[in-house]
Amino acid sequence: MLRLLPPARPSGPPSPKILILCPTAELAAQVRSVCASLSSTRAFRTTLITSHGAPARDQIRNLKTTGADVLVSTPGRIASLLRASGGGGGGGGKNKNANAALDLTELQSLVLDEVDVLLLEETFGPQLATVGRKTPQDTQFVFVTATLPAAVVGQVTSEFPGVSVVKGPGLHKVAPTVEKHLMDVSVPPGSNRDAKVCFKYKTDALSTALRRQRHLKT
């Protein structure tokens, strides 16, 4: 996809060529970092817009000022921008709103990272539908996931007949000699945006698990 990126448009509303959607702001930030490292060998601009960090108004202003070839975000934030923008894509149309916060008429590829989470959690359904209505008909869809449940395969193949499945070398495969333990590190809803509280919940859970399952080597 990066090889096919055309020169950035000098003016008009922000119109990314590649849109990457992640289920969480934290994952989106990680993806943005990877894109930034790739841009050292191929000149393109990557912008991150999520509910974390700067207020939405400041993020929109920055997006309009700097533009973006690759835009990394979450379904909720992008859906909000598109609803506020009115026109700007959809059905392959090229109607542009000069004052729009975001325009998808030049979108070439839409990447759904952790697509199993995005498709199986009902929260993302309406948000993804909003993005889909604003996406040109000839857009390439790329679905990325480390796990591929049958329900996700069925939904993708029903909506995108002829989709190609490309599997990697199994980087996430766990060695058969490794014993796995599942820990609940859920944070109370009122504190799930406090980085210090989230970190403490996770470290406390990990420390408790290590004390209960002592090993000679860790």
N, C-alpha and C positions, 0 to 999 in steps of 0.2 A: 504493500500500500504506500509506503514512504517513497518508493521510487517513482510513483505516479503522481506525487503531489505537484500541482502546477504552481507557478509564481503566485504569491499572495496578492489579493485584490487591494489596490491602494486606497479605496474609499468606499463609503456605503456602510450599512449595518454589518456587524460581525457575522461572517459566514464561514464557519469551519469546513474543512474538507473531510476530516475524520472526527467523529464523535465517539468517545469511549464512556460508557455508563457503568458504574460500579454500585453495589448495594450499600456501601458505607462510605462516609467521608474519609475514614482512615485508609481504606483500600484505594480510593481515588488519589489520595496524596502519594501513596507508594507508586501507583501507575504513572503519575505525573513525573516523579523523580526518574523513573526508567526512561520515559520519553525525553526528558531533559538531557540524560546521558547520551541517548541516541542522536540528539541534534548536534552533537559535536562533530559528527561525520556527515550529516546531511542537514543542511540549513532549513529548519522549520521552527515555527513558534508554537509552544505548548502553553495553554492556560488552564488553570484549575479553578473551578467554581463549585463550592459546596456550602452547606449550612454552617460550617465551622470557619473560624478566622474572621475576616473583615465582613461588615454588614453587606447585605445583598446589593444595596445601592452603590456602594464603593466598588464591589466586584464588577457590576455592570458597567460603571464608568471606566474602569480599567480595561475591560474587554473591548469597549468601543474605542478606546485610545490606542491600545496595542494590537488589537485583532488577535486571531488565533488560526493556525492551520490545523492544529490538533486541540480539541477541547475535551477535557476530562471532568466528569461531574457525576452527580447522582440523578436518578430518574425524577425525584421530587423537585429538585432545584431547576432542572431543565424544563420540566412540565410547567412550572410556575413562570419561567421566563417566556415560554411560548404562548401561554395563555395571556400574559400581559402584552405580548407583541402583536396579537391579532393575526395578521397574515404572515406570509413568509414560508412558502413551501407547501407540501401536501399534494398528493396525487400527481406528482411530476410537474406541478405548475411552477411558474417563474414569477409570480406576483410578489413584489418586494415592498416592504414598508420601510421607508428611509429612517424613521424614528424608532424602529424596532430594536429591542434589546438583543435579539438573536434572530438570525435568518438561516434557514436550512436549505435554501434552494440550490446551493452549490455543494451540498453534502455528497461525498462519494462513498464513504464507508461508515457504517454504524456498528460499533463493537459492544457487545453485552458481556462484560466480565462477570464471572461467577453466575452464569446464566441459570444454573439450577436454583439458586437462591432467588433471582429476579423473577423467574416464572412460577415457582412454587409458593411464594409468599403473596397472599392476596393484596397486601398493601401496594405492591408495585404495579398491579394490573392496570388501574385507571391512568397511572402516570405514564406507563409505557404506551398505552393506547393514544394518549395525547401526543407523544413523540412520534409514534407511527403515522398519525394523520398528517403531520407536518413534514414527513420525510419523502423526498422524490421517489417515484416508482422505480427508477433504475439504480437506487442505492444498493450497494453490496452490504449484506448483513453477515457479521462474523460472531459466532457464539463460542465463548471460551469458558471452560470449566475443568476442574480437577476431578470431579465425579460426574457421572452421567446416568442419573436414574431413568428407568424406563418411561416414567411419566413425562419427563422432559423431552426424551427422544420422540415420543408420540406427539407431543404438542408442537415441537419444531417441525417435524416432517409433515404434519397436517397443514400447517400454515405456510410452509416453504417446501413444496414438492420438489424433489430432485436435489435437495441439499446434500452436500458431500460431507462425510464424517472423516476427519483426519485425527488420528491418535498419535500421541507422542510415545517416547520410549518407557513410560511408566516411572517418571521421576518421583512420584508420590507413593510408590509402592513400598510398603513396610516389610522389612526382612521378617521371615517366619519365626525367627528366634526372639523377636522383640515383643515384650508383653506390654499391652496398651491399657491405660486407665483413663476413664473419662471423668473430668472434674467440672463441677458447676461453678463458674466464676461470674454468675449473673450479678449485675449491679442494680440496686433499687432505681426505679424510673426517675426519681427526683435527683439522683446523683450521677446518672450515666453520661453527663457531659463534663463532669469534673475529672480532669486527667489524673490528679493526685489520688482521688478516691478510687477511681477505676484501677490504677496501678496497685494501690494497697490491697484491694479485694483479690486481685490476681496473685500477687506475691504471697499473701496470707494463705490462699488456697494451695499454692504450690508448696509452701513450707510445711503445711499440715500433711499433704500427701507424701512428701519426702520423709517426714518423721514416722508416718505409719508404715511406709514401705522402705525400710532401710536396706541399702546395698553396699557392698564393699567398694564399688566404683559407680560413679554417676557421670 
